[in-house]
């Protein structure tokens, strides 16, 4: 593959990762907003359904984002291997991607994906388990 094709693939994959982050954030805003909006405590079967459905969503979203981040890391590695070729010696974009690879951005991305999913899972589970009616003034 040429550097242009690899960069095009990297940008396309980055857009997919951004789309998954947007979906992740939107689902959490909707769920937390729904829990807050409902004036009664969730019934036991509603809590069970919410836990099962959310756990499935979180797991699928995590693994999709993880695989895309690993794939993006492999593209960065491929570009890194091309840095000494004539096409890439004075290319600022290639230098930037090489810097990302040397900084180990793929590993940092994987860590942030995992940490964010764990933190949000805990927050949502606590929100579901401890859902209560607010006292009336």
N, C-alpha and C positions, 0 to 999 in steps of 0.2 A: 504494500500500500504506500501511496505517496504521503508526504507530510500533510498536504492539503486534505486528503481523504481522512487521515487520522484526526486532524483538527475538526473537520466537519462532523465526524462521528462523535468526538468528545463533546462538541457543543450540543449535538442532538441528545446525547445521553444526559448531559447536565440539565437540559430542559425537562427531560423525563423525571429526573430526581427532584427538580423544583416543583413539578406537577404533583408528585407524591407528597412533598412537604405541604403543599397547598391543601391537598385532600386531607392529610393528617390534621392540620390545624382546623380546617372547616368542620370535620367530624367532631373534634373535641369542643369547639365552640358550640356546636349544635347540641351535643350531649349535655354539657354542663349547663347551658342555657335551658334545656328542657327539664333538667332536674330542678333547677332553681324556679322555673316558671310554674311547674305543677304545684298546686296549693295543698295537695295531700301527700302523705308519704307514699312511696311506691309500695305496692303489694309484693308479697314474697315471690310470686311467680313473675312479676314484672322485673324485680331485681335479678332473678335467676336468668330470665331472657336477656336482660341488658348485659349481664356479665358474660354470658355465652356469646352473644352477637359481637360485643365489643372485643372480647378476647380473640375471636376469629379474625375480625378486622385488623386488630393490632398485630397479630402474628403474620398475616398475609402481607400487610404493609411493610413490616420490618424486613421480612425476607426479600421482598421485591426491591426495597431500597438498598439492602445489603448487597444483593447480586449486582445491581446497577453500579454501586460504588466500587465493587471489586472489578467490574468490567472497565469502568473509567480508569481505575488504577493501572490496569493492564495496557490501556491505550497510552497513558502517561509513560509507562515503562518502555513501550515500543518507540515513542517519540524520543525518549531519553537515549535509546540505543542509536538513534539516527543523528544525534547532535553533532557528530564529527564529520558527517557527509557534506559535500560541497553545497548542497541545497540549503543546508541548515546553519552554516557557520555564522552568518551575520543576520540571522532572523530573530527579531525581538520576541515574536510570539513563541517560537520554539524555545528560546531562552527562558521565557516565563513558565512554560510547561515543564521544562527541565528543572527549574527552581521548585515548582510544586512537587515534582517527583522526589527531588533531593530532600525537601521538607517533610516528606512522607505524608502528604495530604490525604492519600487514600486511607491510611491507618487512622488519622485524626477524624476523617469523615465517618468511618465505621464506628469509632468510639462515640462520636456525638449522636449518631443515629441510635445506637444501643442505649446510651444514657438518657436521651430524650424519651424514647419509647418506655423505658423502665419508670422514669419519673412520672410520666403522664399516666401510665397504667396504675401506679400506686395512687395518684391523685383521683383518678376516676373511680377506682375501687372503693376508696374511702368515701367519696361522694355518694356512691350507690349504697354502701353499707350503712352509713350514718345519715341517710336522708331523713329529715324530720320536718314537721310543720313549724313554720315560724310563729312565735307567739304574737297574738293580736294586741295592738296598743289600746 
